[in-house]
Amino acid sequence: MLVNKKHPKQCGLCAWADKITETDMLCYHKGPVQVTAKCRRFRYDPFKRVPPRMPLVKKAQLSPLEAEDAQ
């Protein structure tokens, strides 16, 4: 694990699996599997992780100087 050891060991984040559909992956070792499946050959691929979106900041929360920089 390169970034965070708390990532779930799922085929959706594995370097040995490629996405077929939204719910299915093609594992080089096991064949077609679900995204949530896991096996002992798991290798974390940081490029398959989708980071959470940043929250939007409302203009009312910005100070006048920050509001000018945002425009």
PyMOL Python script that loads the backbone (N, CA, C, O; Angstrom):
from pymol import cmd

cmd.read_pdbstr("""\
ATOM      1  N   MET A   1       0.848  -1.182   0.000  1.00  0.00           N
ATOM      2  CA  MET A   1       0.000   0.000   0.000  1.00  0.00           C
ATOM      3  C   MET A   1       0.892   1.242   0.000  1.00  0.00           C
ATOM      4  O   MET A   1       1.765   1.396   0.854  1.00  0.00           O
ATOM      5  N   LEU A   2       0.662   2.098  -0.942  1.00  0.00           N
ATOM      6  CA  LEU A   2       1.501   3.279  -1.053  1.00  0.00           C
ATOM      7  C   LEU A   2       0.984   4.460  -0.254  1.00  0.00           C
ATOM      8  O   LEU A   2       1.760   5.139   0.419  1.00  0.00           O
ATOM      9  N   VAL A   3      -0.315   4.716  -0.317  1.00  0.00           N
ATOM     10  CA  VAL A   3      -0.844   5.951   0.239  1.00  0.00           C
ATOM     11  C   VAL A   3      -1.461   5.747   1.606  1.00  0.00           C
ATOM     12  O   VAL A   3      -1.067   6.415   2.562  1.00  0.00           O
ATOM     13  N   ASN A   4      -2.408   4.850   1.722  1.00  0.00           N
ATOM     14  CA  ASN A   4      -3.165   4.704   2.956  1.00  0.00           C
ATOM     15  C   ASN A   4      -3.472   3.227   3.176  1.00  0.00           C
ATOM     16  O   ASN A   4      -4.026   2.574   2.291  1.00  0.00           O
ATOM     17  N   LYS A   5      -3.128   2.704   4.318  1.00  0.00           N
ATOM     18  CA  LYS A   5      -3.367   1.297   4.592  1.00  0.00           C
ATOM     19  C   LYS A   5      -4.840   1.000   4.891  1.00  0.00           C
ATOM     20  O   LYS A   5      -5.216  -0.164   5.031  1.00  0.00           O
ATOM     21  N   LYS A   6      -5.665   2.027   4.989  1.00  0.00           N
ATOM     22  CA  LYS A   6      -7.071   1.831   5.299  1.00  0.00           C
ATOM     23  C   LYS A   6      -7.918   1.584   4.056  1.00  0.00           C
ATOM     24  O   LYS A   6      -9.124   1.369   4.177  1.00  0.00           O
ATOM     25  N   HIS A   7      -7.319   1.608   2.857  1.00  0.00           N
ATOM     26  CA  HIS A   7      -8.088   1.325   1.653  1.00  0.00           C
ATOM     27  C   HIS A   7      -8.535  -0.126   1.682  1.00  0.00           C
ATOM     28  O   HIS A   7      -7.755  -1.001   2.060  1.00  0.00           O
ATOM     29  N   PRO A   8      -9.777  -0.399   1.290  1.00  0.00           N
ATOM     30  CA  PRO A   8     -10.241  -1.783   1.289  1.00  0.00           C
ATOM     31  C   PRO A   8      -9.528  -2.590   0.211  1.00  0.00           C
ATOM     32  O   PRO A   8      -9.262  -2.074  -0.875  1.00  0.00           O
ATOM     33  N   LYS A   9      -9.221  -3.826   0.494  1.00  0.00           N
ATOM     34  CA  LYS A   9      -8.578  -4.695  -0.487  1.00  0.00           C
ATOM     35  C   LYS A   9      -9.661  -5.251  -1.411  1.00  0.00           C
ATOM     36  O   LYS A   9     -10.134  -6.371  -1.220  1.00  0.00           O
ATOM     37  N   GLN A  10     -10.043  -4.471  -2.399  1.00  0.00           N
ATOM     38  CA  GLN A  10     -11.077  -4.853  -3.347  1.00  0.00           C
ATOM     39  C   GLN A  10     -10.508  -4.843  -4.750  1.00  0.00           C
ATOM     40  O   GLN A  10      -9.560  -4.112  -5.037  1.00  0.00           O
ATOM     41  N   CYS A  11     -11.086  -5.656  -5.630  1.00  0.00           N
ATOM     42  CA  CYS A  11     -10.613  -5.727  -7.010  1.00  0.00           C
ATOM     43  C   CYS A  11     -10.773  -4.392  -7.733  1.00  0.00           C
ATOM     44  O   CYS A  11     -10.088  -4.154  -8.728  1.00  0.00           O
ATOM     45  N   GLY A  12     -11.645  -3.528  -7.265  1.00  0.00           N
ATOM     46  CA  GLY A  12     -11.817  -2.225  -7.878  1.00  0.00           C
ATOM     47  C   GLY A  12     -10.586  -1.342  -7.743  1.00  0.00           C
ATOM     48  O   GLY A  12     -10.436  -0.383  -8.501  1.00  0.00           O
ATOM     49  N   LEU A  13      -9.696  -1.641  -6.793  1.00  0.00           N
ATOM     50  CA  LEU A  13      -8.481  -0.862  -6.566  1.00  0.00           C
ATOM     51  C   LEU A  13      -7.213  -1.661  -6.846  1.00  0.00           C
ATOM     52  O   LEU A  13      -6.115  -1.207  -6.525  1.00  0.00           O
ATOM     53  N   CYS A  14      -7.348  -2.835  -7.437  1.00  0.00           N
ATOM     54  CA  CYS A  14      -6.221  -3.737  -7.635  1.00  0.00           C
ATOM     55  C   CYS A  14      -5.529  -3.487  -8.977  1.00  0.00           C
ATOM     56  O   CYS A  14      -6.178  -3.173  -9.974  1.00  0.00           O
ATOM     57  N   ALA A  15      -4.217  -3.631  -8.982  1.00  0.00           N
ATOM     58  CA  ALA A  15      -3.431  -3.457 -10.210  1.00  0.00           C
ATOM     59  C   ALA A  15      -3.620  -4.625 -11.168  1.00  0.00           C
ATOM     60  O   ALA A  15      -3.357  -4.480 -12.362  1.00  0.00           O
ATOM     61  N   TRP A  16      -4.066  -5.775 -10.682  1.00  0.00           N
ATOM     62  CA  TRP A  16      -4.234  -6.952 -11.530  1.00  0.00           C
ATOM     63  C   TRP A  16      -5.603  -7.015 -12.194  1.00  0.00           C
ATOM     64  O   TRP A  16      -5.862  -7.947 -12.955  1.00  0.00           O
ATOM     65  N   ALA A  17      -6.489  -6.055 -11.933  1.00  0.00           N
ATOM     66  CA  ALA A  17      -7.855  -6.112 -12.475  1.00  0.00           C
ATOM     67  C   ALA A  17      -8.140  -4.904 -13.363  1.00  0.00           C
ATOM     68  O   ALA A  17      -7.662  -3.799 -13.107  1.00  0.00           O
ATOM     69  N   ASP A  18      -8.925  -5.138 -14.408  1.00  0.00           N
ATOM     70  CA  ASP A  18      -9.371  -4.078 -15.311  1.00  0.00           C
ATOM     71  C   ASP A  18     -10.889  -4.047 -15.316  1.00  0.00           C
ATOM     72  O   ASP A  18     -11.539  -5.085 -15.192  1.00  0.00           O
ATOM     73  N   LYS A  19     -11.450  -2.860 -15.460  1.00  0.00           N
ATOM     74  CA  LYS A  19     -12.892  -2.681 -15.404  1.00  0.00           C
ATOM     75  C   LYS A  19     -13.550  -3.163 -16.699  1.00  0.00           C
ATOM     76  O   LYS A  19     -13.122  -2.803 -17.796  1.00  0.00           O
ATOM     77  N   ILE A  20     -14.594  -3.981 -16.556  1.00  0.00           N
ATOM     78  CA  ILE A  20     -15.413  -4.413 -17.689  1.00  0.00           C
ATOM     79  C   ILE A  20     -16.669  -3.564 -17.735  1.00  0.00           C
ATOM     80  O   ILE A  20     -16.962  -2.919 -18.742  1.00  0.00           O
ATOM     81  N   THR A  21     -17.413  -3.570 -16.627  1.00  0.00           N
ATOM     82  CA  THR A  21     -18.610  -2.748 -16.472  1.00  0.00           C
ATOM     83  C   THR A  21     -18.500  -2.031 -15.134  1.00  0.00           C
ATOM     84  O   THR A  21     -17.464  -2.105 -14.473  1.00  0.00           O
ATOM     85  N   GLU A  22     -19.561  -1.337 -14.729  1.00  0.00           N
ATOM     86  CA  GLU A  22     -19.547  -0.621 -13.447  1.00  0.00           C
ATOM     87  C   GLU A  22     -19.435  -1.572 -12.251  1.00  0.00           C
ATOM     88  O   GLU A  22     -18.917  -1.178 -11.206  1.00  0.00           O
ATOM     89  N   THR A  23     -19.906  -2.803 -12.385  1.00  0.00           N
ATOM     90  CA  THR A  23     -19.907  -3.741 -11.259  1.00  0.00           C
ATOM     91  C   THR A  23     -18.980  -4.928 -11.458  1.00  0.00           C
ATOM     92  O   THR A  23     -18.818  -5.724 -10.534  1.00  0.00           O
ATOM     93  N   ASP A  24     -18.366  -5.080 -12.625  1.00  0.00           N
ATOM     94  CA  ASP A  24     -17.529  -6.243 -12.917  1.00  0.00           C
ATOM     95  C   ASP A  24     -16.113  -5.828 -13.287  1.00  0.00           C
ATOM     96  O   ASP A  24     -15.890  -4.784 -13.900  1.00  0.00           O
ATOM     97  N   MET A  25     -15.166  -6.667 -12.901  1.00  0.00           N
ATOM     98  CA  MET A  25     -13.760  -6.471 -13.218  1.00  0.00           C
ATOM     99  C   MET A  25     -13.239  -7.755 -13.856  1.00  0.00           C
ATOM    100  O   MET A  25     -13.795  -8.831 -13.638  1.00  0.00           O
ATOM    101  N   LEU A  26     -12.175  -7.640 -14.640  1.00  0.00           N
ATOM    102  CA  LEU A  26     -11.514  -8.801 -15.205  1.00  0.00           C
ATOM    103  C   LEU A  26     -10.152  -8.926 -14.531  1.00  0.00           C
ATOM    104  O   LEU A  26      -9.243  -8.138 -14.793  1.00  0.00           O
ATOM    105  N   CYS A  27     -10.024  -9.912 -13.673  1.00  0.00           N
ATOM    106  CA  CYS A  27      -8.799 -10.150 -12.921  1.00  0.00           C
ATOM    107  C   CYS A  27      -7.877 -11.041 -13.746  1.00  0.00           C
ATOM    108  O   CYS A  27      -8.333 -12.004 -14.361  1.00  0.00           O
ATOM    109  N   TYR A  28      -6.590 -10.727 -13.764  1.00  0.00           N
ATOM    110  CA  TYR A  28      -5.629 -11.528 -14.517  1.00  0.00           C
ATOM    111  C   TYR A  28      -5.428 -12.912 -13.901  1.00  0.00           C
ATOM    112  O   TYR A  28      -4.965 -13.829 -14.578  1.00  0.00           O
ATOM    113  N   HIS A  29      -5.774 -13.068 -12.620  1.00  0.00           N
ATOM    114  CA  HIS A  29      -5.589 -14.340 -11.944  1.00  0.00           C
ATOM    115  C   HIS A  29      -6.888 -15.123 -11.783  1.00  0.00           C
ATOM    116  O   HIS A  29      -6.892 -16.345 -11.931  1.00  0.00           O
ATOM    117  N   LYS A  30      -7.998 -14.434 -11.479  1.00  0.00           N
ATOM    118  CA  LYS A  30      -9.261 -15.107 -11.168  1.00  0.00           C
ATOM    119  C   LYS A  30     -10.269 -15.083 -12.319  1.00  0.00           C
ATOM    120  O   LYS A  30     -11.223 -15.861 -12.309  1.00  0.00           O
ATOM    121  N   GLY A  31     -10.080 -14.211 -13.307  1.00  0.00           N
ATOM    122  CA  GLY A  31     -11.059 -14.078 -14.387  1.00  0.00           C
ATOM    123  C   GLY A  31     -12.075 -13.013 -14.022  1.00  0.00           C
ATOM    124  O   GLY A  31     -11.753 -12.082 -13.282  1.00  0.00           O
ATOM    125  N   PRO A  32     -13.320 -13.134 -14.537  1.00  0.00           N
ATOM    126  CA  PRO A  32     -14.339 -12.117 -14.211  1.00  0.00           C
ATOM    127  C   PRO A  32     -14.756 -12.188 -12.742  1.00  0.00           C
ATOM    128  O   PRO A  32     -15.093 -13.260 -12.238  1.00  0.00           O
ATOM    129  N   VAL A  33     -14.732 -11.040 -12.058  1.00  0.00           N
ATOM    130  CA  VAL A  33     -15.104 -10.950 -10.648  1.00  0.00           C
ATOM    131  C   VAL A  33     -15.879  -9.661 -10.413  1.00  0.00           C
ATOM    132  O   VAL A  33     -15.897  -8.776 -11.268  1.00  0.00           O
ATOM    133  N   GLN A  34     -16.515  -9.560  -9.260  1.00  0.00           N
ATOM    134  CA  GLN A  34     -17.212  -8.350  -8.854  1.00  0.00           C
ATOM    135  C   GLN A  34     -16.195  -7.295  -8.412  1.00  0.00           C
ATOM    136  O   GLN A  34     -15.063  -7.631  -8.064  1.00  0.00           O
ATOM    137  N   VAL A  35     -16.595  -6.022  -8.427  1.00  0.00           N
ATOM    138  CA  VAL A  35     -15.720  -4.930  -7.994  1.00  0.00           C
ATOM    139  C   VAL A  35     -15.354  -5.081  -6.524  1.00  0.00           C
ATOM    140  O   VAL A  35     -14.248  -4.717  -6.124  1.00  0.00           O
ATOM    141  N   THR A  36     -16.262  -5.611  -5.715  1.00  0.00           N
ATOM    142  CA  THR A  36     -16.031  -5.736  -4.279  1.00  0.00           C
ATOM    143  C   THR A  36     -15.321  -7.030  -3.888  1.00  0.00           C
ATOM    144  O   THR A  36     -15.083  -7.256  -2.701  1.00  0.00           O
ATOM    145  N   ALA A  37     -14.977  -7.881  -4.849  1.00  0.00           N
ATOM    146  CA  ALA A  37     -14.289  -9.135  -4.551  1.00  0.00           C
ATOM    147  C   ALA A  37     -12.861  -8.845  -4.101  1.00  0.00           C
ATOM    148  O   ALA A  37     -12.328  -7.761  -4.339  1.00  0.00           O
ATOM    149  N   LYS A  38     -12.256  -9.822  -3.451  1.00  0.00           N
ATOM    150  CA  LYS A  38     -10.869  -9.658  -3.013  1.00  0.00           C
ATOM    151  C   LYS A  38     -10.185 -11.022  -3.004  1.00  0.00           C
ATOM    152  O   LYS A  38     -10.834 -12.059  -2.866  1.00  0.00           O
ATOM    153  N   CYS A  39      -8.863 -10.998  -3.154  1.00  0.00           N
ATOM    154  CA  CYS A  39      -8.090 -12.234  -3.095  1.00  0.00           C
ATOM    155  C   CYS A  39      -6.720 -11.938  -2.496  1.00  0.00           C
ATOM    156  O   CYS A  39      -6.406 -10.786  -2.198  1.00  0.00           O
ATOM    157  N   ARG A  40      -5.916 -12.960  -2.322  1.00  0.00           N
ATOM    158  CA  ARG A  40      -4.618 -12.806  -1.666  1.00  0.00           C
ATOM    159  C   ARG A  40      -3.577 -12.143  -2.556  1.00  0.00           C
ATOM    160  O   ARG A  40      -2.523 -11.744  -2.059  1.00  0.00           O
ATOM    161  N   ARG A  41      -3.833 -12.013  -3.841  1.00  0.00           N
ATOM    162  CA  ARG A  41      -2.876 -11.403  -4.772  1.00  0.00           C
ATOM    163  C   ARG A  41      -3.127  -9.911  -4.969  1.00  0.00           C
ATOM    164  O   ARG A  41      -2.637  -9.323  -5.933  1.00  0.00           O
ATOM    165  N   PHE A  42      -3.873  -9.307  -4.081  1.00  0.00           N
ATOM    166  CA  PHE A  42      -4.196  -7.890  -4.196  1.00  0.00           C
ATOM    167  C   PHE A  42      -2.937  -7.036  -4.205  1.00  0.00           C
ATOM    168  O   PHE A  42      -2.051  -7.205  -3.367  1.00  0.00           O
ATOM    169  N   ARG A  43      -2.868  -6.112  -5.169  1.00  0.00           N
ATOM    170  CA  ARG A  43      -1.799  -5.116  -5.217  1.00  0.00           C
ATOM    171  C   ARG A  43      -2.465  -3.764  -5.474  1.00  0.00           C
ATOM    172  O   ARG A  43      -3.109  -3.564  -6.504  1.00  0.00           O
ATOM    173  N   TYR A  44      -2.303  -2.848  -4.532  1.00  0.00           N
ATOM    174  CA  TYR A  44      -2.957  -1.541  -4.595  1.00  0.00           C
ATOM    175  C   TYR A  44      -2.439  -0.718  -5.773  1.00  0.00           C
ATOM    176  O   TYR A  44      -1.230  -0.599  -5.975  1.00  0.00           O
ATOM    177  N   ASP A  45      -3.369  -0.149  -6.550  1.00  0.00           N
ATOM    178  CA  ASP A  45      -3.029   0.749  -7.652  1.00  0.00           C
ATOM    179  C   ASP A  45      -3.610   2.124  -7.325  1.00  0.00           C
ATOM    180  O   ASP A  45      -4.828   2.293  -7.384  1.00  0.00           O
ATOM    181  N   PRO A  46      -2.776   3.115  -6.983  1.00  0.00           N
ATOM    182  CA  PRO A  46      -3.295   4.422  -6.561  1.00  0.00           C
ATOM    183  C   PRO A  46      -4.018   5.176  -7.673  1.00  0.00           C
ATOM    184  O   PRO A  46      -4.793   6.089  -7.386  1.00  0.00           O
ATOM    185  N   PHE A  47      -3.785   4.822  -8.925  1.00  0.00           N
ATOM    186  CA  PHE A  47      -4.443   5.523 -10.028  1.00  0.00           C
ATOM    187  C   PHE A  47      -5.893   5.082 -10.229  1.00  0.00           C
ATOM    188  O   PHE A  47      -6.634   5.753 -10.947  1.00  0.00           O
ATOM    189  N   LYS A  48      -6.316   3.985  -9.625  1.00  0.00           N
ATOM    190  CA  LYS A  48      -7.701   3.526  -9.737  1.00  0.00           C
ATOM    191  C   LYS A  48      -8.602   4.116  -8.661  1.00  0.00           C
ATOM    192  O   LYS A  48      -9.823   3.980  -8.735  1.00  0.00           O
ATOM    193  N   ARG A  49      -8.018   4.765  -7.667  1.00  0.00           N
ATOM    194  CA  ARG A  49      -8.817   5.362  -6.596  1.00  0.00           C
ATOM    195  C   ARG A  49      -9.430   6.666  -7.075  1.00  0.00           C
ATOM    196  O   ARG A  49      -8.753   7.490  -7.690  1.00  0.00           O
ATOM    197  N   VAL A  50     -10.712   6.851  -6.795  1.00  0.00           N
ATOM    198  CA  VAL A  50     -11.401   8.101  -7.129  1.00  0.00           C
ATOM    199  C   VAL A  50     -11.496   8.914  -5.849  1.00  0.00           C
ATOM    200  O   VAL A  50     -12.211   8.514  -4.930  1.00  0.00           O
ATOM    201  N   PRO A  51     -10.792  10.055  -5.757  1.00  0.00           N
ATOM    202  CA  PRO A  51     -10.806  10.842  -4.527  1.00  0.00           C
ATOM    203  C   PRO A  51     -12.157  11.502  -4.305  1.00  0.00           C
ATOM    204  O   PRO A  51     -12.877  11.766  -5.268  1.00  0.00           O
ATOM    205  N   PRO A  52     -12.515  11.773  -3.050  1.00  0.00           N
ATOM    206  CA  PRO A  52     -13.787  12.455  -2.785  1.00  0.00           C
ATOM    207  C   PRO A  52     -13.743  13.884  -3.317  1.00  0.00           C
ATOM    208  O   PRO A  52     -12.680  14.502  -3.384  1.00  0.00           O
ATOM    209  N   ARG A  53     -14.905  14.395  -3.692  1.00  0.00           N
ATOM    210  CA  ARG A  53     -14.993  15.751  -4.207  1.00  0.00           C
ATOM    211  C   ARG A  53     -14.800  16.757  -3.078  1.00  0.00           C
ATOM    212  O   ARG A  53     -15.202  16.521  -1.939  1.00  0.00           O
ATOM    213  N   MET A  54     -14.187  17.868  -3.414  1.00  0.00           N
ATOM    214  CA  MET A  54     -13.999  18.930  -2.439  1.00  0.00           C
ATOM    215  C   MET A  54     -15.329  19.652  -2.236  1.00  0.00           C
ATOM    216  O   MET A  54     -16.067  19.851  -3.201  1.00  0.00           O
ATOM    217  N   PRO A  55     -15.652  20.049  -1.003  1.00  0.00           N
ATOM    218  CA  PRO A  55     -16.905  20.772  -0.774  1.00  0.00           C
ATOM    219  C   PRO A  55     -16.858  22.159  -1.412  1.00  0.00           C
ATOM    220  O   PRO A  55     -15.809  22.801  -1.453  1.00  0.00           O
ATOM    221  N   LEU A  56     -17.999  22.605  -1.903  1.00  0.00           N
ATOM    222  CA  LEU A  56     -18.093  23.935  -2.486  1.00  0.00           C
ATOM    223  C   LEU A  56     -18.122  24.981  -1.383  1.00  0.00           C
ATOM    224  O   LEU A  56     -18.760  24.784  -0.349  1.00  0.00           O
ATOM    225  N   VAL A  57     -17.440  26.078  -1.602  1.00  0.00           N
ATOM    226  CA  VAL A  57     -17.407  27.168  -0.636  1.00  0.00           C
ATOM    227  C   VAL A  57     -18.321  28.269  -1.154  1.00  0.00           C
ATOM    228  O   VAL A  57     -18.148  28.764  -2.268  1.00  0.00           O
ATOM    229  N   LYS A  58     -19.290  28.643  -0.338  1.00  0.00           N
ATOM    230  CA  LYS A  58     -20.205  29.712  -0.737  1.00  0.00           C
ATOM    231  C   LYS A  58     -19.509  31.060  -0.631  1.00  0.00           C
ATOM    232  O   LYS A  58     -18.637  31.244   0.219  1.00  0.00           O
ATOM    233  N   LYS A  59     -19.884  31.998  -1.482  1.00  0.00           N
ATOM    234  CA  LYS A  59     -19.254  33.312  -1.475  1.00  0.00           C
ATOM    235  C   LYS A  59     -19.526  34.074  -0.187  1.00  0.00           C
ATOM    236  O   LYS A  59     -18.741  34.943   0.191  1.00  0.00           O
ATOM    237  N   ALA A  60     -20.624  33.764   0.490  1.00  0.00           N
ATOM    238  CA  ALA A  60     -20.937  34.442   1.738  1.00  0.00           C
ATOM    239  C   ALA A  60     -19.913  34.086   2.821  1.00  0.00           C
ATOM    240  O   ALA A  60     -19.714  34.860   3.757  1.00  0.00           O
ATOM    241  N   GLN A  61     -19.267  32.934   2.703  1.00  0.00           N
ATOM    242  CA  GLN A  61     -18.293  32.510   3.697  1.00  0.00           C
ATOM    243  C   GLN A  61     -16.921  33.134   3.460  1.00  0.00           C
ATOM    244  O   GLN A  61     -16.068  33.094   4.347  1.00  0.00           O
ATOM    245  N   LEU A  62     -16.696  33.703   2.288  1.00  0.00           N
ATOM    246  CA  LEU A  62     -15.401  34.292   1.976  1.00  0.00           C
ATOM    247  C   LEU A  62     -15.306  35.723   2.487  1.00  0.00           C
ATOM    248  O   LEU A  62     -16.299  36.448   2.543  1.00  0.00           O
ATOM    249  N   SER A  63     -14.108  36.107   2.851  1.00  0.00           N
ATOM    250  CA  SER A  63     -13.879  37.499   3.221  1.00  0.00           C
ATOM    251  C   SER A  63     -13.833  38.332   1.934  1.00  0.00           C
ATOM    252  O   SER A  63     -13.671  37.758   0.858  1.00  0.00           O
ATOM    253  N   PRO A  64     -13.966  39.642   2.003  1.00  0.00           N
ATOM    254  CA  PRO A  64     -13.956  40.468   0.789  1.00  0.00           C
ATOM    255  C   PRO A  64     -12.681  40.309  -0.038  1.00  0.00           C
ATOM    256  O   PRO A  64     -12.744  40.346  -1.267  1.00  0.00           O
ATOM    257  N   LEU A  65     -11.540  40.135   0.599  1.00  0.00           N
ATOM    258  CA  LEU A  65     -10.297  39.953  -0.163  1.00  0.00           C
ATOM    259  C   LEU A  65     -10.273  38.613  -0.900  1.00  0.00           C
ATOM    260  O   LEU A  65      -9.827  38.534  -2.045  1.00  0.00           O
ATOM    261  N   GLU A  66     -10.757  37.563  -0.236  1.00  0.00           N
ATOM    262  CA  GLU A  66     -10.792  36.257  -0.872  1.00  0.00           C
ATOM    263  C   GLU A  66     -11.814  36.216  -2.002  1.00  0.00           C
ATOM    264  O   GLU A  66     -11.604  35.516  -2.993  1.00  0.00           O
ATOM    265  N   ALA A  67     -12.920  36.954  -1.871  1.00  0.00           N
ATOM    266  CA  ALA A  67     -13.939  36.984  -2.916  1.00  0.00           C
ATOM    267  C   ALA A  67     -13.401  37.642  -4.173  1.00  0.00           C
ATOM    268  O   ALA A  67     -13.754  37.234  -5.279  1.00  0.00           O
ATOM    269  N   GLU A  68     -12.548  38.658  -4.028  1.00  0.00           N
ATOM    270  CA  GLU A  68     -11.952  39.301  -5.204  1.00  0.00           C
ATOM    271  C   GLU A  68     -10.985  38.357  -5.897  1.00  0.00           C
ATOM    272  O   GLU A  68     -10.914  38.344  -7.126  1.00  0.00           O
ATOM    273  N   ASP A  69     -10.239  37.564  -5.132  1.00  0.00           N
ATOM    274  CA  ASP A  69      -9.288  36.609  -5.716  1.00  0.00           C
ATOM    275  C   ASP A  69     -10.011  35.483  -6.440  1.00  0.00           C
ATOM    276  O   ASP A  69      -9.489  34.950  -7.420  1.00  0.00           O
ATOM    277  N   ALA A  70     -11.197  35.110  -5.979  1.00  0.00           N
ATOM    278  CA  ALA A  70     -11.957  34.019  -6.589  1.00  0.00           C
ATOM    279  C   ALA A  70     -12.496  34.406  -7.966  1.00  0.00           C
ATOM    280  O   ALA A  70     -12.770  33.531  -8.787  1.00  0.00           O
ATOM    281  N   GLN A  71     -12.649  35.690  -8.225  1.00  0.00           N
ATOM    282  CA  GLN A  71     -13.216  36.116  -9.509  1.00  0.00           C
ATOM    283  C   GLN A  71     -12.149  36.202 -10.485  1.00  0.00           C
ATOM    284  O   GLN A  71     -12.397  36.543 -11.641  1.00  0.00           O
TER     285      GLN A  71
END
""", "prot")
cmd.dss("prot")
cmd.show_as("cartoon", "prot")
cmd.util.cbc("prot")
cmd.orient("prot")
